[in-house]
């Protein structure tokens, strides 16, 4: 199974008049995730499923990805993937699906923790910028320390 962790793209700055989960992508963020997803198509032909956090910026990022890949019917909002999601919650959520290539659009620092927990028995310090993608391969079920990190590509690569 291939797990693609994707950080939502650049969003509005936090402000006291808007709840965190309502923050939207900026116009630059929309362009960045669109350009990145078009670049990913050169190495990732498709996703079988795109799961995303219920936060608006993650949903907007996931929808842009699904438009680029023409897979709008393969989107699913997962409340368990909200900011603060533990790796255990991610594993539990993924266990509900039987697909080979699953993308998860989420948040920092959660995504860095997931990579560390899924690919290592030690802590890792990972920079996971906006609109970046990582690929973790599992030879069997998704489990702690059971994955192999194949790449982490920043959006600026495209």
Secondary structure by P-SEA (a helix, b strand, c coil): cbbbbbccccccccccccccccccccaaaaaaaaaaaaaaccccccccbbbbcccaaaaaaaaaaaaaacccccbbbbccccccccaaaaaaaaaaccccbbbbbbbaaaaaaaaaaacccccccccccccbbbbbbbcccccccccccccccccccc
